[in-house]
Amino acid sequence: ECTIDSDLPLLSLETIDTIITFFNTKTYVSLHPVNCLSNFEIKRTLVNHESDCYINSLTVLQDGRFVASYSDNTLKIFNQHTFDCELTMHDVHKKGITYTCQLYDGSLLTGSEDKLIKMWNIQGKKYELINTVKASKYGVCRIVSLSDETKMFASFGFNSKMVKVWKWDENKNEFANIEKLKVRRNKHETHFSCRKIR
């Protein structure tokens, strides 16, 4: 999966291993459906983890740093300039972290195969668990922020036919499930992805 951040001239490629490769998009000429990376120049390859797990997601934070989630329940935050690892969070979930997403206020959401979504407050090299949501019966596949003004996101799980919308309840200081959306899916699909469309 590829992620492009508008503020950085980089395209990041997440592969099913522990390697993150950054491409300089200034050398971009054209995209070919067979080999879409043939016109990109490799800017940096980052290997910073054990070899017996793989990267599940990569998210660029509001401050420019980027966070990588791993299948061994580890979360790492890297400096966008030096690519040094600034923070490592161990045992974030009981099972592999499948996806990360940042909300408008800077809080970070992590989803996992353990069926939970957790909200974290991360300040520099310090972090604090704020809230935990049991979001899926089968494990969390994706999380998407839905608002630039309030804590609201959508989630869905592996093998699920339901997208759930969550909103922060200021009175209870927790996320509440405010909507459930049924989706059609091919019987051969094990999971699918979704993106916010502005």
N, C-alpha and C positions, 0 to 999 in steps of 0.2 A: 504494500500500500504506500502511496506517495502523498506527502503533505507539503503544501506550499504556503509560506508565510509572507504576507505582502510587505512587511517591513525589512525583511532580510533577503538578499539576493541568493537564496539557497533553496535547493530542493532536497528533501531528505528521503532516503529510501530505507524502509524498514523491511528486513528480511527475516526468514525463519531461522535465525541463529543469533549470535550475540554481537553482530557487527552493524554499526550504523554508518552509512556512506553519505557524504554531502557532495552535491554537485553545484557548480557555479552556473547559474542560469543566464549569465551574460553571454555565454557562448552558445546559447540556444539558437538553432536554426529552424528545425522542423521536427515534428513528431511523426514517427512511423508506427503503425499499429503492431508491427512485429517486434521491432527493437526501438522502443520509445526513448531509450537513454543513450543512443548512439551519438547524439550531437551535444552531449553534456560533458563538461570537463570535471573530473573528480577533484574536489577541493580538499577533502579530509576524510579519512576512514578511521573510525573510532572503535577500538576494541577495549572494553572496560568491564568485563564480567566473566563469570565462570563459563566453561564451554559446554556444560551439561544442561543448559537451559536456553531459552530463546526470547527474543523481544516480541511483545504482543502489541505495543502501541508507543507512539511518540507524539508528544504535545508541546507546542511552543507556548510559553507562559507570557503574561502581559509585560513582564519586565525584560523579556527577550531570552531568558534562559529556557532550556527545554528539558522535559522530563521523560524518561524512558521507563516503561513498566516491563517486568520480566516474569517468566512462567514459574519462577521459584519464590514468588511473593515479595520480591524486592522492587523498590522504586528508587531511581537515581535521578538527581537534578544536576545538569551540566551547565557550565558557563558558556555563553554564546560566542565569546571572543577567544578564549583560551582552550575551550572544550574540556577543561578540567572538571572532574566530578566534585561538586561542592557539598552535596548531601546524599547520604545513603540511608534509606528507611528499610529495615528488615522486618519480616513477618507482618507486613501491612494487612494481609488477609490470611485465612487458613489454607487457601488454595491459590493458584496462579492469578495474577492481576491481568485481566483481559483488556481493560480500556481505562483511559484517563480523560478528564474534561475539566476545564476551568470555568467557573461562573463569573459573572460580571464584577463581583466584589473581590475577586482574587482567590476565593476559596477553591480548593481542588477536590474533584470527585474521583474516586477510584472504584471500578467495578471488578468483580471477580467470579471465578468458577464456584466460589462458596455461596453464591446467590445473593451476596450483599453488595450494597453501594455505601461507601464511607465518604464523609466530607471532612477535609483537613484544612486547618489554618497553617499556612507555611510562611514564616517570616525569616528570611535569610537562611541560616542553618538550623533553625528551630522549627518544630512542627507540633501540632496538637490535634487530636481527634475531636471533632465537634459533634458529629451525628452519624448514626448507622441506620440504614434502611434495608429491610428484607425485600428485595425488588423482584426476584424471579424464582420460579420453581425449578428451573434448569441451569441456572448460572447466567450471569450478566454478559451479554454480547456487546452492546454498544450503549453509550451515553451521549446525549446531545443537548447542549445549552440552548434554551429557547427564548431567552430575554436578555436585554442589555440594561434592564432597570430593576429586575427582581430575581430572586433565586428560584428559577424554574427550569426543569429539564425533562427530557423524555428518555426512557430506557426500554430495552427489550432483551429477552433472554434467548439462549440457544434453544432450538426446537419449539419456540413459542409462536403463537399466533396472535399475540397481544402486545401492543405498544402502550406503555403506561406513562402518564404525564404527572410529574411531581412538582409541588410548590411549597415553599417554606412557610410554615405556620408561625407567625411571630408570637402568638399567645402561648403555644406549646413548645416553642423552640425545637421544632422537628419538621421533617418533610411529610406532607400529606399527599396521598394519591388522589388527584382531582379528576382524572379522566382515564378511561381505558378504551383503546381503539383496536378493533379487530382488523387484521390484515389478511389478504389472500396470499397464498404462497404455493409454489410448486411442490408436489409431494416428494420430489427428489432433493429439495433444498434442505440442508441441515441448519443453516443460519443465513442471515442477510444483513446488509449494513444500511445506514441512513445518515443523511447530512442535513444540517439546517440550511434552508434556502431563504436568503434575505429578499 
